[in-house]
Amino acid sequence: MTQYRKKPVVIEAYRLPEAGDYMVEEFLKWADFNDFTKWESGHDETLNIETLEGTMTAEPGDWIIKGVAGEFYPCKPDIFAQTYERVAPCKHLRIDNNFLQNTSTCMDCGAKL
Ligand SMILES: [Zn+2]
């Protein structure tokens, strides 16, 4: 049996904000031509994404990946962590969450800001 290893491929990804968090403008711009620009922040709704393999459902906190052909698909956080590593240091995309507690996190890496 011949063995093969996946070639490293660089993809773009953002995490779908948790319920109650706000989408940031950069994410919406990135997702501009996809249906999930219509997804409203502050909701704990799932989001249907039309992928090359049919409709897939993303939940808040899931990663949204833009693949090498510009296609979008969702990925669970544990799978994402096993499969991907950051190419460059995080630039931190601030989202204001828990507006009652007035806290912010980075929607990209999850760091408290
Ligand atoms: Zn960050």
Residues whose N, C-alpha, C, O or C-beta is under 5 A from the ligand:
A	BS01	ZN	C90 H92 L93 C106 D108 C109 G110 A111
